[in-house]
Amino acid sequence: MPKTIDEMKSSQSLINPDDLKLKPIERAETIPSIWYTHPEFLKIEMDAVFKKNWQLACHQSQIPEPGDSICRTVAGNPVIIVRDQSGEIRAFYNVCRHRGGPLAVKSGTTTVLQCKYHGWTYLMDGSLRGVPQFDRVELFDKKDFGLKPIRVEMWQGLVFIILDDDTVSAEKILKDIPEQIDPIRLDEMHYHTTTVDLIDCNWKVYVDNYLEGYHIPIVHPELAGLLDYRNYITEISEYYSLQYSPFSNSSADNPYNAEDGQAFYYFIYPNIMMNILPGRLQTNIIEPVGHDKCRVIFDFFYTDPKKAANMGTIKSDLDYSAKIQQEDIEICEAVQAGLRSDIYDKGRFSVKRELGVWHFQTLLKKNLLDFQS
């Protein structure tokens, strides 16, 4: 019986060496459609991209007290981030060393981490404390069954985690941002709320869309009227890019009420977005759920949440964010359908408007090249 096309394609055959060539934006093609549509390609990305790069776990204000925890997924691995009794923030695989049960299934507060399957308990430093009904087990030492820790770094009040021990520090990657956004300080922000969207598109479709203002006049006509589109600028650094634009209207007329008419939109490779305005921070974490589905976790922070609520800023932010997000969801899901079509493979970049997309796809190619070497 003849093999199907998918059966004939190995993981390696999904990557044509020609598609990994690094070219200047003026001559570069976009990455091939199969990188967005083939289930096996996401498996490659988990190892080559998500295990090798920093992931945003949370803001310190989301786990303010000892025992507070938050759950994330990194490269398919369940992760728990906790604040211990001394105030230190730690991260572990959210996996009991007994038979793989979860220590937590949702964020919360506790004094110990207890497996939700058989009740093994761990202290906040990851050491195994309680092992119910194990008294007759031979050659068993609790010191050999502690939780597996994960590398953690704090930066501007944000908690970053990574599964790889050799990657350059998050501080080094992000070192220029504090000066760019001064006098805004992200460690002065306080958590307010989270929204989550499950979108029927590959995670890279959503990232590509975020990284350019090219689509704004067509997809977001209301936003286009607020921004000074002629002065919409994209700047690239080694591991992140920045988009910013002054508002065309006065601060009183725009939904962001930005005090100085300036907003900063950062993308940190591979899947972190930070929208920074005076008095507030909005972060997006893009989690792949499948090759054609992603989860967007949108967190809202304010320097003074009570004042922002009284002024109507929070309601305005949430309402406007939901409107823009819905417009983006509709176009991203339509793009995913187009990428699956018989006639599309690769496109070209607008040198003026798609520098951020080219930069992201170049970093992706570099990760794949490193993975193959």
N, C-alpha and C positions, 0 to 999 in steps of 0.2 A: 504494500500500500504506500503511495507517495507521501512524503513528509509535507507538513504544512510549511508555509513560509517562516512562521515563528520557530518551528522546530529546526529549520535549517540554519537559523541565525544564532550563532553563539554570542556571548556577551562581547567578545573582542570584535566580532564582525560589525557590531553596532557603531564602532568608531573608525571611520575612514581616516587614515593618517593625514590626508589633504585637509580635512576639516579641523585639524588641530594646529594648522599653520597660523602663526601670529602675524597679522598684517595691520598696517595703519588703517584708520577708519575710512580714509579716502578710497582704499582698495579692498576693504574687507567685506565678506559676505556674512549674513547672520548665520547662527548655528542651524544645522539641519533639523527638519521637522521631526525626524525619528527620535531625536533627543527629548522631545516633548511628549511623544505618543507611545513609545515602546515600554512595556512594564519592566523589562530587564534593565533598562538604562537607569532607572531610579535606584536599583540595587548597586550599580556602579557608583552613583553619586553618594550613596550613604557612606561608602568606604573612602572615596576620593575627596569628597567635599565636606560632608557634615561631621565626620569624625575628626577632620583635620583643621577645622576652623572654629573660632569662638562663637558661642551661642549666648544670646541674652536670656538669662533665667528670670530675672525680676528686678524690681527696685527695692532698696533696703526698707522703704516704708511699707512694703507689702508683707514683710515678716518682721514687725517692729519689736516683738517681745520674745524672750526665751521660750522655746518650744513651738514657735510659729513655723509652719512649713508650707511649701508650695510644690506642686508636681509639674514636671515637664517631660517631654519626649525628645530625645536627641539621637538622630540616626537610628530610629527604631527602638532605642533603649529607654525604658522608663527611668526617670531620675527624680530624686527628691532633694530639695534645698531646705535646710533647717538653720535656725538660729539657736545655738547651744546656750547653756546656763551662764557662760561668761560673756555672751553677746557676740561671739564669733559666728560667722556664717559659713556653713559647711555644705558640701554636696556629696551624695552617694547614689550609686545605682539603687533604684527603688525595687530591690530584688532580695528577698530573704535567702540566706545561704543554705537553707534546709532543702526546699523543693521549688524555689523560684516564686513563691507567693509575694504579693505586694505588701509593702509596709504602710502605704497610704494609697487610697484611691481618689482622694481629693485633698485640697488644701485645708489646713486646720491648725490646732494647737494641742500639744500633748507634752507630757514629761518624759515619756520614753517612746521609742518607735517599736510598735508591735505588729508582727506579721498578721495580716487579715485572713490567713489560711489556717495556720496551726498554732498561732500565738507565741512564737519565739519573740523575745524582746531584746532590744538593743539600746544602749545609751546614746546620747547625742554625739559622742565622739566616734560612733560606729562599732564599739566593742559589744560583743554578744554578752548579755546578762542572764536571761532566763530561757531555759530549755525544758519545757514541760514533758514529763514522762519519758525521760531519756536516761534514767538511772542504770539501766542494764546494758547500755551501749558501750562496747569496748573500744579502746584506743581512740577515744574522742576527747579533743582538747578545745575548749571554747575559744581560745586565742587564735585558733586556725580558721574560725568561721565568722570573723567580723565582717561588717559591711565593706564593700569595695568603694574607696573614696574617689572623688572626681576633682580635678583641678579647678580652683575657684580664684577669681580676681575681682576686686572691687575697683570701680572707676566712676567718679562723679556720682556716687550713690547707687550706681547700677551694678548688678551682680552678673558677672559673665562666667560661663563654665565651658570646659572643653574636654573631650575624651582623649586627646593626644597630649603627651607630656613634653613634646619637643617644639611645639609651635611657639613663635615669638610672642611675647607678653601682650595682653590687651592694651596695657598702658602705652606701650611703644606704638602700637597700631593707631591709637586714638589721640596721641599726645598733642596734636595741633588744634583739636576741636575746642578745648576750653578758651583759648585765646580768641578764636573766631566768634564765639557766642557771648563773650564777656560783655556786660556784667551778669548775664544769666548764669546761674549755678544749678546744675541738675541735682546735686545732693541736697538742695534746699526744697525740693519738690516733695509733695505728699500724695500718696495714692488716693484716687477717688473711685474709679469704676473700671470695669472690663466689659467689652463686647466681643463676641466670637462669631465668625462667619465661616461656614463650610462652603467652598466654592468648587464648581465642577471645571477646574482647569489645572494643568500642571503648575507646580510652584513657580517655575521660571516665567510662565506667562504673566503671573501677577507681578513678579519682580520687574520684568521688562516694562510693563505698563507704568509702574511707579517711577521708573528712571528716566522718563522723558515728558516734556511738556508739549510735545508735538501733537498729541491727541486732544489737548485741553480745549481748543476752539470748537472741535467737533463733538466730543463726548461730554464736556462740562461747560456748556455755553454760559451758565451763570458765573462760574469761577473765572472764565476767560474775561468777563466784564469787570472783574475785581482786580485782576493782575495786570501789571504793565508788561504785556507779553513781549514787546520789543526788547525789553531789558531782562528777560528771563535767562538766567545764566546757569551753566553747569560747570563745576570744577571737579577734577579728579585728583585723588591722592593714591597712595600705593594700594590700600585695602578698603577705601571708602570713597564715596562721591558726595558732592553737595550740590543741591539745586536751591536757588533762591530767586526771589523776584519782589520788587517793591509793589505795594498795592497802588492801583490807579486811583482809587477813591480815598477819601479821608477815613481815619480810623473809626469814626462814628458810623460810617456807612457800610463797613464790611463786617461779616459775621464773626470774624476773629477778634475784633476790637483790639488789634495789635497796637500797643502804645506808640511804637515808633514806625509803624507801617512796614515791618520787616519780619519775614518768616524764613526759617532755615529747615531744609528737608534733606536729612542725611540718610544715606544707605550704607550700611556696614556689611561687607561681604561675609557670608553668602545670602543671608535672609533676614536682616535686621533693618528696620526703618525707624528713624527718630524725627518727628516733626517738633521743632522747638520754636516757641514764641515767647515774648515777655510774659512771665507769670505762669507758664504752663509747658508741659511736655506730653507728647502723645507718642507711644511706641507701638510698632507693629512687629510681631513675630510670625513668620511664615513657616508653618510646619507642613511638609509633604504628608499626605494621608494615603496617597496612591499615585500612580503615574499620571492620572488625570483628575486628581482631586487634591485640594490643599485646605488647611485650616489657618485663618488669619485671626490672631489674638491681638486685640487693640486695647491698650491700657491708657488711661487718662490720669495725669498728675497735675497738681497746682501748688504754687508756693503758699497760697492761702485759700484752701478750698471753701471755707465759710464765706469769705469775701466774694470769691468767684461765683458762688451759688447765689448770694444776695444780689449781685449785679446782673444775674442772668447769663453770665459767661458760660457756665457749665452746660446749661440747657441749650444755648446757642451752639456750642461746640458739638454736643452729642447729636443734635438735630442735623446740623450741616454735615458732619462727618457721615452720618447714616445716608444722607442724600448722595454725597459724592461716592461713597462706597457702593451704593446700589448701582450707580451709573458704571462704575468700574467693574463690578461683578458681571453685569450684562455684557459688556464688551469683551471681557476676558473669557467668558464662557463661549461667546461667538468666535473668538480667535482660536480657542482650542478646537472647535469644530472645523475651522478652516485649516488648521495644521494637520488634521486627520484626513483631509480631502485628497483625492488622487492627483491633483495638479500642482500642489504646493510642496516645495522642498526648502529653498533658501531665498532670502531677499538681500537687500542692500541697506546701508545706513545713511540717514541724513547727517551730513557732517555738522550742520548747524544745530540740529535739534536732538540727535540721538547719541551723543558722546557717552552719556551714562550707561546706556544699553550696551554699547560697544565695549566699554570698560568692564562691565559685569561679565559679559560673555568671554572676554579675553582672560579674566581671572579664572573662569570656569575651565577654559582650555588649559591653562597653566596647571590647575589641579589635576586634570586628566593626564596631562603629560608626565607630571611627577608620579602619578599612580602607576603609569605603565612602565616607568623606568626602573 
